[in-house]
Amino acid sequence: MRKCEISNKTANFGKTRRHRRGSAGGVSGAWSKKATAKSKKQGVNLKKVRALDSAGAVKSINVSMKAYKKARKNEGRLSTEYILADFREELAK
């Protein structure tokens, strides 16, 4: 399953209906012919990035876009373990 390695985000599951109600009237009332609920899955928006781990080695990890955007604002720090590899030169200054 696709998963963010920083925030542990996975897919969201839910149900959807094609239309709101069934036909009016009928023996059992308006809901006798209601639309069936179909399953749906909303995948997580992942980006594969190169990051430095705590040992200093470059590693390729899957990160959700929300965590990636937060890291860009936070000088490349994804978490306490990982730093974006693109920010390596800026951290050396």
Rosetta constraint file for C-alpha pairs under 8 A:
AtomPair CA 1 CA 10 HARMONIC 7.54 0.50
AtomPair CA 2 CA 10 HARMONIC 6.31 0.50
AtomPair CA 2 CA 11 HARMONIC 7.51 0.50
AtomPair CA 2 CA 43 HARMONIC 7.98 0.50
AtomPair CA 2 CA 44 HARMONIC 7.34 0.50
AtomPair CA 3 CA 8 HARMONIC 5.87 0.50
AtomPair CA 3 CA 9 HARMONIC 5.56 0.50
AtomPair CA 3 CA 10 HARMONIC 4.90 0.50
AtomPair CA 3 CA 11 HARMONIC 7.84 0.50
AtomPair CA 3 CA 44 HARMONIC 7.36 0.50
AtomPair CA 3 CA 46 HARMONIC 7.79 0.50
AtomPair CA 3 CA 62 HARMONIC 7.19 0.50
AtomPair CA 3 CA 63 HARMONIC 7.89 0.50
AtomPair CA 4 CA 8 HARMONIC 4.81 0.50
AtomPair CA 4 CA 9 HARMONIC 5.19 0.50
AtomPair CA 4 CA 10 HARMONIC 6.92 0.50
AtomPair CA 4 CA 46 HARMONIC 6.84 0.50
AtomPair CA 4 CA 62 HARMONIC 5.51 0.50
AtomPair CA 4 CA 63 HARMONIC 4.74 0.50
AtomPair CA 4 CA 64 HARMONIC 5.39 0.50
AtomPair CA 5 CA 9 HARMONIC 7.93 0.50
AtomPair CA 5 CA 61 HARMONIC 6.81 0.50
AtomPair CA 5 CA 62 HARMONIC 5.95 0.50
AtomPair CA 5 CA 63 HARMONIC 5.96 0.50
AtomPair CA 6 CA 63 HARMONIC 6.36 0.50
AtomPair CA 6 CA 64 HARMONIC 7.89 0.50
AtomPair CA 6 CA 67 HARMONIC 7.18 0.50
AtomPair CA 6 CA 78 HARMONIC 7.07 0.50
AtomPair CA 6 CA 79 HARMONIC 6.88 0.50
AtomPair CA 7 CA 63 HARMONIC 7.96 0.50
AtomPair CA 7 CA 64 HARMONIC 7.65 0.50
AtomPair CA 7 CA 67 HARMONIC 7.07 0.50
AtomPair CA 9 CA 44 HARMONIC 6.90 0.50
AtomPair CA 9 CA 64 HARMONIC 7.36 0.50
AtomPair CA 10 CA 43 HARMONIC 7.13 0.50
AtomPair CA 10 CA 44 HARMONIC 5.84 0.50
AtomPair CA 11 CA 41 HARMONIC 6.61 0.50
AtomPair CA 11 CA 42 HARMONIC 5.57 0.50
AtomPair CA 11 CA 43 HARMONIC 4.45 0.50
AtomPair CA 11 CA 44 HARMONIC 5.28 0.50
AtomPair CA 12 CA 41 HARMONIC 5.79 0.50
AtomPair CA 12 CA 42 HARMONIC 5.07 0.50
AtomPair CA 12 CA 43 HARMONIC 6.51 0.50
AtomPair CA 12 CA 44 HARMONIC 7.74 0.50
AtomPair CA 13 CA 39 HARMONIC 7.35 0.50
AtomPair CA 13 CA 40 HARMONIC 5.93 0.50
AtomPair CA 13 CA 41 HARMONIC 4.67 0.50
AtomPair CA 13 CA 42 HARMONIC 6.37 0.50
AtomPair CA 14 CA 39 HARMONIC 5.93 0.50
AtomPair CA 14 CA 40 HARMONIC 5.42 0.50
AtomPair CA 14 CA 41 HARMONIC 6.48 0.50
AtomPair CA 15 CA 37 HARMONIC 5.78 0.50
AtomPair CA 15 CA 38 HARMONIC 5.41 0.50
AtomPair CA 15 CA 39 HARMONIC 4.58 0.50
AtomPair CA 15 CA 40 HARMONIC 5.61 0.50
AtomPair CA 16 CA 37 HARMONIC 5.39 0.50
AtomPair CA 16 CA 38 HARMONIC 5.40 0.50
AtomPair CA 16 CA 39 HARMONIC 6.51 0.50
AtomPair CA 16 CA 40 HARMONIC 6.84 0.50
AtomPair CA 17 CA 35 HARMONIC 6.18 0.50
AtomPair CA 17 CA 36 HARMONIC 6.30 0.50
AtomPair CA 17 CA 37 HARMONIC 4.89 0.50
AtomPair CA 17 CA 38 HARMONIC 6.40 0.50
AtomPair CA 18 CA 35 HARMONIC 6.43 0.50
AtomPair CA 18 CA 36 HARMONIC 7.77 0.50
AtomPair CA 18 CA 37 HARMONIC 7.77 0.50
AtomPair CA 19 CA 35 HARMONIC 6.36 0.50
AtomPair CA 20 CA 34 HARMONIC 7.79 0.50
AtomPair CA 20 CA 35 HARMONIC 7.27 0.50
AtomPair CA 21 CA 30 HARMONIC 7.27 0.50
AtomPair CA 21 CA 31 HARMONIC 6.64 0.50
AtomPair CA 21 CA 34 HARMONIC 5.45 0.50
AtomPair CA 21 CA 35 HARMONIC 6.78 0.50
AtomPair CA 22 CA 30 HARMONIC 5.68 0.50
AtomPair CA 22 CA 31 HARMONIC 5.26 0.50
AtomPair CA 22 CA 32 HARMONIC 6.68 0.50
AtomPair CA 22 CA 33 HARMONIC 4.75 0.50
AtomPair CA 22 CA 34 HARMONIC 3.88 0.50
AtomPair CA 22 CA 35 HARMONIC 6.37 0.50
AtomPair CA 23 CA 30 HARMONIC 5.69 0.50
AtomPair CA 23 CA 31 HARMONIC 7.28 0.50
AtomPair CA 23 CA 32 HARMONIC 7.75 0.50
AtomPair CA 23 CA 33 HARMONIC 6.20 0.50
AtomPair CA 23 CA 34 HARMONIC 7.28 0.50
AtomPair CA 24 CA 29 HARMONIC 6.92 0.50
AtomPair CA 24 CA 30 HARMONIC 4.60 0.50
AtomPair CA 24 CA 31 HARMONIC 7.90 0.50
AtomPair CA 25 CA 29 HARMONIC 5.06 0.50
AtomPair CA 25 CA 30 HARMONIC 5.22 0.50
AtomPair CA 26 CA 30 HARMONIC 6.67 0.50
AtomPair CA 26 CA 32 HARMONIC 7.19 0.50
AtomPair CA 27 CA 32 HARMONIC 7.69 0.50
AtomPair CA 28 CA 32 HARMONIC 5.34 0.50
AtomPair CA 30 CA 34 HARMONIC 7.69 0.50
AtomPair CA 44 CA 64 HARMONIC 6.88 0.50
AtomPair CA 45 CA 64 HARMONIC 5.57 0.50
AtomPair CA 45 CA 65 HARMONIC 6.02 0.50
AtomPair CA 46 CA 62 HARMONIC 6.08 0.50
AtomPair CA 46 CA 63 HARMONIC 5.41 0.50
AtomPair CA 46 CA 64 HARMONIC 4.36 0.50
AtomPair CA 46 CA 65 HARMONIC 5.95 0.50
AtomPair CA 47 CA 62 HARMONIC 5.64 0.50
AtomPair CA 47 CA 63 HARMONIC 5.33 0.50
AtomPair CA 47 CA 64 HARMONIC 6.08 0.50
AtomPair CA 47 CA 65 HARMONIC 6.42 0.50
AtomPair CA 48 CA 60 HARMONIC 6.61 0.50
AtomPair CA 48 CA 61 HARMONIC 5.63 0.50
AtomPair CA 48 CA 62 HARMONIC 4.54 0.50
AtomPair CA 48 CA 63 HARMONIC 6.23 0.50
AtomPair CA 49 CA 60 HARMONIC 5.63 0.50
AtomPair CA 49 CA 61 HARMONIC 5.65 0.50
AtomPair CA 49 CA 62 HARMONIC 6.43 0.50
AtomPair CA 49 CA 63 HARMONIC 6.97 0.50
AtomPair CA 49 CA 84 HARMONIC 7.42 0.50
AtomPair CA 50 CA 58 HARMONIC 6.41 0.50
AtomPair CA 50 CA 59 HARMONIC 5.60 0.50
AtomPair CA 50 CA 60 HARMONIC 4.47 0.50
AtomPair CA 50 CA 61 HARMONIC 6.41 0.50
AtomPair CA 50 CA 84 HARMONIC 6.28 0.50
AtomPair CA 50 CA 85 HARMONIC 5.51 0.50
AtomPair CA 50 CA 86 HARMONIC 7.77 0.50
AtomPair CA 51 CA 58 HARMONIC 5.51 0.50
AtomPair CA 51 CA 59 HARMONIC 5.31 0.50
AtomPair CA 51 CA 60 HARMONIC 6.17 0.50
AtomPair CA 51 CA 61 HARMONIC 7.03 0.50
AtomPair CA 51 CA 82 HARMONIC 5.96 0.50
AtomPair CA 51 CA 83 HARMONIC 5.36 0.50
AtomPair CA 51 CA 84 HARMONIC 4.32 0.50
AtomPair CA 51 CA 85 HARMONIC 4.61 0.50
AtomPair CA 51 CA 86 HARMONIC 7.95 0.50
AtomPair CA 52 CA 56 HARMONIC 5.40 0.50
AtomPair CA 52 CA 57 HARMONIC 5.43 0.50
AtomPair CA 52 CA 58 HARMONIC 4.58 0.50
AtomPair CA 52 CA 59 HARMONIC 6.09 0.50
AtomPair CA 52 CA 82 HARMONIC 5.46 0.50
AtomPair CA 52 CA 83 HARMONIC 5.13 0.50
AtomPair CA 52 CA 84 HARMONIC 6.17 0.50
AtomPair CA 52 CA 85 HARMONIC 5.65 0.50
AtomPair CA 53 CA 57 HARMONIC 5.69 0.50
AtomPair CA 53 CA 58 HARMONIC 6.56 0.50
AtomPair CA 53 CA 59 HARMONIC 6.81 0.50
AtomPair CA 53 CA 81 HARMONIC 5.60 0.50
AtomPair CA 53 CA 82 HARMONIC 4.69 0.50
AtomPair CA 53 CA 83 HARMONIC 6.70 0.50
AtomPair CA 54 CA 80 HARMONIC 7.96 0.50
AtomPair CA 54 CA 81 HARMONIC 5.18 0.50
AtomPair CA 54 CA 82 HARMONIC 6.39 0.50
AtomPair CA 58 CA 85 HARMONIC 7.03 0.50
AtomPair CA 63 CA 67 HARMONIC 6.48 0.50
AtomPair CA 63 CA 68 HARMONIC 6.34 0.50
AtomPair CA 64 CA 68 HARMONIC 6.23 0.50
AtomPair CA 65 CA 69 HARMONIC 6.05 0.50
AtomPair CA 66 CA 70 HARMONIC 6.33 0.50
AtomPair CA 67 CA 71 HARMONIC 6.16 0.50
AtomPair CA 67 CA 78 HARMONIC 6.94 0.50
AtomPair CA 68 CA 72 HARMONIC 6.35 0.50
AtomPair CA 68 CA 78 HARMONIC 7.09 0.50
AtomPair CA 69 CA 73 HARMONIC 6.55 0.50
AtomPair CA 70 CA 74 HARMONIC 6.15 0.50
AtomPair CA 70 CA 78 HARMONIC 7.62 0.50
AtomPair CA 71 CA 75 HARMONIC 6.36 0.50
AtomPair CA 71 CA 76 HARMONIC 4.75 0.50
AtomPair CA 71 CA 77 HARMONIC 5.11 0.50
AtomPair CA 71 CA 78 HARMONIC 4.95 0.50
AtomPair CA 71 CA 84 HARMONIC 7.72 0.50
AtomPair CA 72 CA 76 HARMONIC 5.03 0.50
AtomPair CA 72 CA 77 HARMONIC 7.52 0.50
AtomPair CA 74 CA 78 HARMONIC 7.98 0.50
AtomPair CA 75 CA 87 HARMONIC 7.02 0.50
AtomPair CA 76 CA 83 HARMONIC 5.47 0.50
AtomPair CA 76 CA 84 HARMONIC 4.96 0.50
AtomPair CA 76 CA 85 HARMONIC 7.93 0.50
AtomPair CA 76 CA 86 HARMONIC 7.68 0.50
AtomPair CA 76 CA 87 HARMONIC 5.61 0.50
AtomPair CA 77 CA 82 HARMONIC 6.45 0.50
AtomPair CA 77 CA 83 HARMONIC 4.54 0.50
AtomPair CA 77 CA 84 HARMONIC 6.41 0.50
AtomPair CA 78 CA 82 HARMONIC 5.42 0.50
AtomPair CA 78 CA 83 HARMONIC 5.44 0.50
AtomPair CA 78 CA 84 HARMONIC 6.77 0.50
AtomPair CA 79 CA 83 HARMONIC 7.05 0.50
AtomPair CA 83 CA 87 HARMONIC 7.48 0.50
AtomPair CA 83 CA 88 HARMONIC 7.93 0.50
AtomPair CA 84 CA 88 HARMONIC 7.17 0.50
AtomPair CA 87 CA 91 HARMONIC 6.32 0.50
AtomPair CA 88 CA 92 HARMONIC 6.45 0.50
AtomPair CA 89 CA 93 HARMONIC 6.83 0.50
